[in-house]
Amino acid sequence: MDAKTLDALLLLVGVFYGAVLIACGFVDNRLTRAFRIDALFMSRPSQKTRMMNIPAGILMLLYSAYSLWKSFG
C-alpha cells in the first residue's frame, strides 16, 4: 500500500468519524456512546456534555474532507 492510498484511507476514516460524532449529538444509543468525545475525556459524561460532540464532529468532518479535496482534487 503506497503513501497516497494510506492518506486517502485515513482521511475517509476521519470523514466517517466526524459524521458519527455529529450523530452522537442527536442519537443516544449504545453504539454512539462508544464513540463520544465527552465520554473519552470527562470523568462523568452526561446528556448536557453530549452536545460538545456536534462541533467536534463538524470540525473533524470538514478538516478531513478539505484535506482529502486538497490532496486529490
C-alpha positions as CSV (number, residue, x, y, z in Angstrom):
1,M,0.0,0.0,0.0
2,D,1.6,3.3,-1.0
3,A,1.5,6.5,1.0
4,K,-1.2,8.2,-1.1
5,T,-3.6,5.3,-0.7
6,L,-3.0,5.3,3.1
7,D,-3.5,9.0,3.3
8,A,-6.8,8.7,1.4
9,L,-7.9,5.8,3.7
10,L,-7.1,7.8,6.9
11,L,-8.9,10.9,5.6
12,L,-12.0,8.8,4.7
13,V,-12.0,7.4,8.2
14,G,-11.8,11.0,9.5
15,V,-14.8,12.0,7.5
16,F,-16.7,8.9,8.7
17,Y,-15.8,9.6,12.4
18,G,-16.8,13.2,12.0
19,A,-20.2,12.1,10.8
20,V,-20.5,9.7,13.7
21,L,-19.6,12.4,16.2
22,I,-22.4,14.6,14.8
23,A,-24.8,11.8,15.1
24,C,-23.7,11.3,18.7
25,G,-25.1,14.7,19.5
26,F,-28.5,13.8,18.3
27,V,-28.8,10.0,18.8
28,D,-28.3,8.3,22.1
29,N,-27.8,4.6,22.0
30,R,-25.2,2.0,22.9
31,L,-23.2,2.4,19.6
32,T,-23.0,6.2,19.6
33,R,-22.0,6.2,23.3
34,A,-18.8,4.3,22.5
35,F,-17.7,7.0,20.1
36,R,-18.5,10.1,22.1
37,I,-15.6,12.6,22.7
38,D,-17.0,13.7,26.0
39,A,-17.1,10.1,27.3
40,L,-13.4,9.8,26.4
41,F,-12.1,12.9,28.2
42,M,-14.6,13.6,31.0
43,S,-15.0,11.5,34.2
44,R,-18.8,11.9,34.3
45,P,-20.3,12.4,30.8
46,S,-23.9,13.4,30.8
47,Q,-26.7,14.4,28.4
48,K,-25.6,18.1,28.8
49,T,-22.0,17.3,27.7
50,R,-23.2,15.2,24.8
51,M,-23.7,18.3,22.7
52,M,-20.0,19.1,22.6
53,N,-19.7,16.2,20.1
54,I,-21.5,18.2,17.4
55,P,-18.9,21.0,16.9
56,A,-16.1,18.4,17.3
57,G,-17.7,16.3,14.6
58,I,-18.2,19.2,12.3
59,L,-14.5,20.2,12.7
60,M,-13.3,16.7,12.1
61,L,-15.6,16.2,9.1
62,L,-14.7,19.5,7.5
63,Y,-10.9,19.2,8.1
64,S,-10.8,15.6,6.7
65,A,-12.9,16.5,3.7
66,Y,-10.8,19.6,3.0
67,S,-7.6,17.6,3.3
68,L,-8.9,14.9,1.0
69,W,-10.1,17.5,-1.5
70,K,-6.7,19.3,-1.5
71,S,-4.7,16.1,-1.7
72,F,-6.6,14.5,-4.6
73,G,-8.7,17.3,-6.2
